Every structure is written in structure tokens, then in C-alpha cells.
Amino acid sequence: MTIFTKNTALIGTVTIDAKNAAALLVGTSTVFTPNTANLDLIVINDDVPTRMQVKEIINVISNLNLTLESNTKFYGDGFINIALGSNVITINQNINSVNLIANDVIVYEYLNNDIESKIISGGGSTYTLDTISSMFTASANLTNYIVYPYYDNVSYQIIRTYYNDPIPQ
């Protein structure tokens, strides 16, 4: 029995709202049904390894809409470092492991407050946010963070799982 078979004919582009609790994926130049089934896997942003994600499809809603097992947020690699009154963050990380881009949303907690900022620009380990920090100090400015990535018109591929492979005769 084949456990996974990659269906390379199912390619196109998708847009995802990473903060959507329903984990809805919207196709923008594709037709999901009848070629996609519940329990298949979708590889999102498959041409950019540092931003690629694999999710299980739990519901094929229509030709252009799927529900995934969970949204596409991920925990950041390393810590955010930000100075008082600044909107520039430095991330202490392996810069090759996370490729943040404009419109990604970063959420972090500081002094029991959830702070949400959007990336405006940057690269490597230094990024400019759309908010200015007024509460950080020089001695207490490292925090873990969650990234809600911005996926707009990114490529994808479907992997057919063994649940959906025809039974050999």
C-alpha cells in the first residue's frame, strides 16, 4: 500500500488569514474539488523552504475553500529584543530558519500584556514594526513570540494520503 503519493498536477496559489481561528484557506487560481479530499495534506509555500508549512485538510468546503487542521501561526525562533520607544526589533535566532516578511503579524507578551505588531519591512534578524514600544527597558527586553505569517498568492501542492488512495485490486 502506498502511504503518500504526491499529486503534482494540483498546483496553484492560495491566500491564508493566519489569525483566522477557523483555519480557512482560500484558493486564488485553483480548483480544489474533486481533486482534493478530507485527510489529504497540503504543502503551503512549497517553493520557499523557510516559510513552508504542511497541514492536514479536514474539510473541502468548495472549489476555492478548505478548512485546515489548525491555523498557520508558528512560534518564533529565538527572542525579540526591542528598545524603549523603538519600533525596530532584533531577533536573536538562526536567521536562516525563519524568513519574516512585510505584513506578518508578531504577537508577544510583556508585563502581562499581549502586544501585537505588524512587520513593515526588514530582513535577516532586524525588522521594523508598525507599533512603537513604550514599555520595554534596556534590561528586560527579551521575549518569546508567535508569528502569524502573511500568505497571499503563494504556491501549494496536495499530497494524497493513504486514506484516499484507491485500494489495489
C-alpha positions, 0 to 999 in steps of 0.5 A, a space after each residue: 500500500 502506498 502511504 503518500 503519493 504526491 499529486 503534482 498536477 494540483 498546483 496553484 496559489 492560495 491566500 491564508 488569514 493566519 489569525 483566522 481561528 477557523 483555519 480557512 484557506 482560500 484558493 486564488 487560481 485553483 480548483 480544489 474539488 474533486 481533486 482534493 479530499 478530507 485527510 489529504 495534506 497540503 504543502 503551503 509555500 512549497 517553493 520557499 523552504 523557510 516559510 513552508 508549512 504542511 497541514 492536514 485538510 479536514 474539510 473541502 468546503 468548495 472549489 476555492 475553500 478548505 478548512 485546515 487542521 489548525 491555523 498557520 501561526 508558528 512560534 518564533 525562533 529565538 527572542 525579540 529584543 526591542 528598545 524603549 520607544 523603538 519600533 525596530 526589533 532584533 531577533 536573536 535566532 538562526 536567521 536562516 530558519 525563519 524568513 519574516 516578511 512585510 505584513 506578518 503579524 508578531 504577537 508577544 507578551 510583556 508585563 502581562 500584556 499581549 502586544 501585537 505588531 505588524 512587520 513593515 519591512 526588514 530582513 535577516 534578524 532586524 525588522 521594523 514594526 508598525 507599533 512603537 514600544 513604550 514599555 520595554 527597558 534596556 534590561 528586560 527586553 527579551 521575549 518569546 513570540 508567535 508569528 502569524 505569517 502573511 500568505 497571499 498568492 503563494 504556491 501549494 501542492 496536495 499530497 494524497 494520503 493513504 486514506 484516499 488512495 484507491 485500494 489495489 485490486 
